[in-house]
Amino acid sequence: MDEESLLQFPCDFPLKIMGSGSPDFRQLVVDLVSRHAPDLDDTRIHVRDSRSGRYQSVTVVINARNRVQLDALYAELSGHPRITMVL
């Protein structure tokens, strides 16, 4: 176990990804997350539009295997130009 991590792996790990409210934003998020979590379950993906419809949040729950996987996933999501925030 990683001495600096409070997480015990493997574990369910929720991610909330926010960006522009376009029709293909959900698929973009799923494609990016699936690169790092190929076992992503479609029933664990939830989309919410902002009141104005200008923004969208996609919450996914992945089966996180280790810290390296999470760090790589955060880096890719945070670096994408269409993604505003990752929590």
mmCIF file of the C-alpha atoms, coordinates in Angstrom:
data_MODEL
# 
_entry.id   MODEL 
# 
loop_
_atom_site.group_PDB 
_atom_site.id 
_atom_site.type_symbol 
_atom_site.label_atom_id 
_atom_site.label_alt_id 
_atom_site.label_comp_id 
_atom_site.label_asym_id 
_atom_site.label_entity_id 
_atom_site.label_seq_id 
_atom_site.pdbx_PDB_ins_code 
_atom_site.Cartn_x 
_atom_site.Cartn_y 
_atom_site.Cartn_z 
_atom_site.occupancy 
_atom_site.B_iso_or_equiv 
_atom_site.pdbx_formal_charge 
_atom_site.auth_seq_id 
_atom_site.auth_comp_id 
_atom_site.auth_asym_id 
_atom_site.auth_atom_id 
_atom_site.pdbx_PDB_model_num 
ATOM 1  C CA . MET A 1 1  ? 0.000   0.000  0.000   1.00 0.00 ? 1  MET A CA 1 
ATOM 2  C CA . ASP A 1 2  ? 1.200   3.504  -0.806  1.00 0.00 ? 2  ASP A CA 1 
ATOM 3  C CA . GLU A 1 3  ? 2.291   5.100  2.479   1.00 0.00 ? 3  GLU A CA 1 
ATOM 4  C CA . GLU A 1 4  ? 1.135   8.582  1.405   1.00 0.00 ? 4  GLU A CA 1 
ATOM 5  C CA . SER A 1 5  ? -2.297  7.526  0.171   1.00 0.00 ? 5  SER A CA 1 
ATOM 6  C CA . LEU A 1 6  ? -5.411  7.283  2.295   1.00 0.00 ? 6  LEU A CA 1 
ATOM 7  C CA . LEU A 1 7  ? -7.012  5.131  -0.380  1.00 0.00 ? 7  LEU A CA 1 
ATOM 8  C CA . GLN A 1 8  ? -6.883  1.382  -0.372  1.00 0.00 ? 8  GLN A CA 1 
ATOM 9  C CA . PHE A 1 9  ? -6.734  -0.078 -3.863  1.00 0.00 ? 9  PHE A CA 1 
ATOM 10 C CA . PRO A 1 10 ? -8.644  -1.388 -5.686  1.00 0.00 ? 10 PRO A CA 1 
ATOM 11 C CA . CYS A 1 11 ? -11.562 0.879  -4.812  1.00 0.00 ? 11 CYS A CA 1 
ATOM 12 C CA . ASP A 1 12 ? -14.560 2.605  -6.346  1.00 0.00 ? 12 ASP A CA 1 
ATOM 13 C CA . PHE A 1 13 ? -13.482 6.155  -7.148  1.00 0.00 ? 13 PHE A CA 1 
ATOM 14 C CA . PRO A 1 14 ? -15.910 8.879  -8.301  1.00 0.00 ? 14 PRO A CA 1 
ATOM 15 C CA . LEU A 1 15 ? -14.771 11.578 -10.723 1.00 0.00 ? 15 LEU A CA 1 
ATOM 16 C CA . LYS A 1 16 ? -16.781 14.637 -11.713 1.00 0.00 ? 16 LYS A CA 1 
ATOM 17 C CA . ILE A 1 17 ? -15.746 16.136 -15.038 1.00 0.00 ? 17 ILE A CA 1 
ATOM 18 C CA . MET A 1 18 ? -17.169 19.487 -16.130 1.00 0.00 ? 18 MET A CA 1 
ATOM 19 C CA . GLY A 1 19 ? -17.118 21.187 -19.489 1.00 0.00 ? 19 GLY A CA 1 
ATOM 20 C CA . SER A 1 20 ? -19.162 22.741 -22.261 1.00 0.00 ? 20 SER A CA 1 
ATOM 21 C CA . GLY A 1 21 ? -22.686 21.427 -22.669 1.00 0.00 ? 21 GLY A CA 1 
ATOM 22 C CA . SER A 1 22 ? -22.333 19.991 -26.148 1.00 0.00 ? 22 SER A CA 1 
ATOM 23 C CA . PRO A 1 23 ? -24.130 16.836 -27.338 1.00 0.00 ? 23 PRO A CA 1 
ATOM 24 C CA . ASP A 1 24 ? -20.878 14.878 -27.594 1.00 0.00 ? 24 ASP A CA 1 
ATOM 25 C CA . PHE A 1 25 ? -19.352 15.881 -24.225 1.00 0.00 ? 25 PHE A CA 1 
ATOM 26 C CA . ARG A 1 26 ? -20.479 12.692 -22.466 1.00 0.00 ? 26 ARG A CA 1 
ATOM 27 C CA . GLN A 1 27 ? -18.890 10.528 -25.159 1.00 0.00 ? 27 GLN A CA 1 
ATOM 28 C CA . LEU A 1 28 ? -15.671 12.545 -25.014 1.00 0.00 ? 28 LEU A CA 1 
ATOM 29 C CA . VAL A 1 29 ? -15.440 11.936 -21.253 1.00 0.00 ? 29 VAL A CA 1 
ATOM 30 C CA . VAL A 1 30 ? -16.251 8.231  -21.622 1.00 0.00 ? 30 VAL A CA 1 
ATOM 31 C CA . ASP A 1 31 ? -13.576 7.833  -24.327 1.00 0.00 ? 31 ASP A CA 1 
ATOM 32 C CA . LEU A 1 32 ? -10.914 9.565  -22.209 1.00 0.00 ? 32 LEU A CA 1 
ATOM 33 C CA . VAL A 1 33 ? -11.787 7.729  -18.997 1.00 0.00 ? 33 VAL A CA 1 
ATOM 34 C CA . SER A 1 34 ? -11.981 4.355  -20.776 1.00 0.00 ? 34 SER A CA 1 
ATOM 35 C CA . ARG A 1 35 ? -8.343  4.675  -21.844 1.00 0.00 ? 35 ARG A CA 1 
ATOM 36 C CA . HIS A 1 36 ? -7.385  4.437  -18.183 1.00 0.00 ? 36 HIS A CA 1 
ATOM 37 C CA . ALA A 1 37 ? -10.323 2.395  -16.876 1.00 0.00 ? 37 ALA A CA 1 
ATOM 38 C CA . PRO A 1 38 ? -11.332 0.002  -19.660 1.00 0.00 ? 38 PRO A CA 1 
ATOM 39 C CA . ASP A 1 39 ? -13.837 -1.727 -17.374 1.00 0.00 ? 39 ASP A CA 1 
ATOM 40 C CA . LEU A 1 40 ? -15.927 1.468  -16.999 1.00 0.00 ? 40 LEU A CA 1 
ATOM 41 C CA . ASP A 1 41 ? -19.548 0.448  -16.418 1.00 0.00 ? 41 ASP A CA 1 
ATOM 42 C CA . ASP A 1 42 ? -22.122 2.494  -18.369 1.00 0.00 ? 42 ASP A CA 1 
ATOM 43 C CA . THR A 1 43 ? -24.548 2.298  -15.415 1.00 0.00 ? 43 THR A CA 1 
ATOM 44 C CA . ARG A 1 44 ? -22.009 4.249  -13.325 1.00 0.00 ? 44 ARG A CA 1 
ATOM 45 C CA . ILE A 1 45 ? -22.025 7.304  -15.606 1.00 0.00 ? 45 ILE A CA 1 
ATOM 46 C CA . HIS A 1 46 ? -24.336 10.211 -14.765 1.00 0.00 ? 46 HIS A CA 1 
ATOM 47 C CA . VAL A 1 47 ? -24.776 13.426 -16.731 1.00 0.00 ? 47 VAL A CA 1 
ATOM 48 C CA . ARG A 1 48 ? -26.170 16.678 -15.422 1.00 0.00 ? 48 ARG A CA 1 
ATOM 49 C CA . ASP A 1 49 ? -26.744 19.864 -17.405 1.00 0.00 ? 49 ASP A CA 1 
ATOM 50 C CA . SER A 1 50 ? -26.453 23.330 -15.887 1.00 0.00 ? 50 SER A CA 1 
ATOM 51 C CA . ARG A 1 51 ? -29.628 25.400 -15.705 1.00 0.00 ? 51 ARG A CA 1 
ATOM 52 C CA . SER A 1 52 ? -28.684 27.330 -18.807 1.00 0.00 ? 52 SER A CA 1 
ATOM 53 C CA . GLY A 1 53 ? -27.459 24.220 -20.636 1.00 0.00 ? 53 GLY A CA 1 
ATOM 54 C CA . ARG A 1 54 ? -24.147 25.919 -21.286 1.00 0.00 ? 54 ARG A CA 1 
ATOM 55 C CA . TYR A 1 55 ? -22.224 23.493 -19.078 1.00 0.00 ? 55 TYR A CA 1 
ATOM 56 C CA . GLN A 1 56 ? -22.446 19.817 -18.349 1.00 0.00 ? 56 GLN A CA 1 
ATOM 57 C CA . SER A 1 57 ? -21.021 17.617 -15.622 1.00 0.00 ? 57 SER A CA 1 
ATOM 58 C CA . VAL A 1 58 ? -20.329 13.946 -16.139 1.00 0.00 ? 58 VAL A CA 1 
ATOM 59 C CA . THR A 1 59 ? -19.815 11.867 -13.009 1.00 0.00 ? 59 THR A CA 1 
ATOM 60 C CA . VAL A 1 60 ? -18.194 8.484  -13.453 1.00 0.00 ? 60 VAL A CA 1 
ATOM 61 C CA . VAL A 1 61 ? -17.320 5.891  -10.849 1.00 0.00 ? 61 VAL A CA 1 
ATOM 62 C CA . ILE A 1 62 ? -14.308 3.805  -11.812 1.00 0.00 ? 62 ILE A CA 1 
ATOM 63 C CA . ASN A 1 63 ? -12.648 0.803  -10.255 1.00 0.00 ? 63 ASN A CA 1 
ATOM 64 C CA . ALA A 1 64 ? -9.320  2.453  -9.388  1.00 0.00 ? 64 ALA A CA 1 
ATOM 65 C CA . ARG A 1 65 ? -6.418  0.006  -9.356  1.00 0.00 ? 65 ARG A CA 1 
ATOM 66 C CA . ASN A 1 66 ? -3.624  2.279  -8.088  1.00 0.00 ? 66 ASN A CA 1 
ATOM 67 C CA . ARG A 1 67 ? -2.430  5.846  -7.652  1.00 0.00 ? 67 ARG A CA 1 
ATOM 68 C CA . VAL A 1 68 ? -0.498  5.831  -10.934 1.00 0.00 ? 68 VAL A CA 1 
ATOM 69 C CA . GLN A 1 69 ? -3.739  5.097  -12.824 1.00 0.00 ? 69 GLN A CA 1 
ATOM 70 C CA . LEU A 1 70 ? -5.547  7.975  -11.078 1.00 0.00 ? 70 LEU A CA 1 
ATOM 71 C CA . ASP A 1 71 ? -2.689  10.415 -11.652 1.00 0.00 ? 71 ASP A CA 1 
ATOM 72 C CA . ALA A 1 72 ? -2.558  9.580  -15.369 1.00 0.00 ? 72 ALA A CA 1 
ATOM 73 C CA . LEU A 1 73 ? -6.332  9.908  -15.679 1.00 0.00 ? 73 LEU A CA 1 
ATOM 74 C CA . TYR A 1 74 ? -6.406  13.279 -13.914 1.00 0.00 ? 74 TYR A CA 1 
ATOM 75 C CA . ALA A 1 75 ? -3.536  14.543 -16.067 1.00 0.00 ? 75 ALA A CA 1 
ATOM 76 C CA . GLU A 1 76 ? -5.248  13.584 -19.320 1.00 0.00 ? 76 GLU A CA 1 
ATOM 77 C CA . LEU A 1 77 ? -8.647  14.942 -18.294 1.00 0.00 ? 77 LEU A CA 1 
ATOM 78 C CA . SER A 1 78 ? -7.251  18.195 -16.870 1.00 0.00 ? 78 SER A CA 1 
ATOM 79 C CA . GLY A 1 79 ? -5.122  18.764 -19.956 1.00 0.00 ? 79 GLY A CA 1 
ATOM 80 C CA . HIS A 1 80 ? -7.981  18.437 -22.435 1.00 0.00 ? 80 HIS A CA 1 
ATOM 81 C CA . PRO A 1 81 ? -9.091  21.804 -23.895 1.00 0.00 ? 81 PRO A CA 1 
ATOM 82 C CA . ARG A 1 82 ? -12.820 21.005 -23.651 1.00 0.00 ? 82 ARG A CA 1 
ATOM 83 C CA . ILE A 1 83 ? -12.684 20.069 -19.974 1.00 0.00 ? 83 ILE A CA 1 
ATOM 84 C CA . THR A 1 84 ? -13.043 22.949 -17.539 1.00 0.00 ? 84 THR A CA 1 
ATOM 85 C CA . MET A 1 85 ? -12.649 21.145 -14.222 1.00 0.00 ? 85 MET A CA 1 
ATOM 86 C CA . VAL A 1 86 ? -12.040 17.687 -12.750 1.00 0.00 ? 86 VAL A CA 1 
ATOM 87 C CA . LEU A 1 87 ? -13.030 16.852 -9.187  1.00 0.00 ? 87 LEU A CA 1 
# 
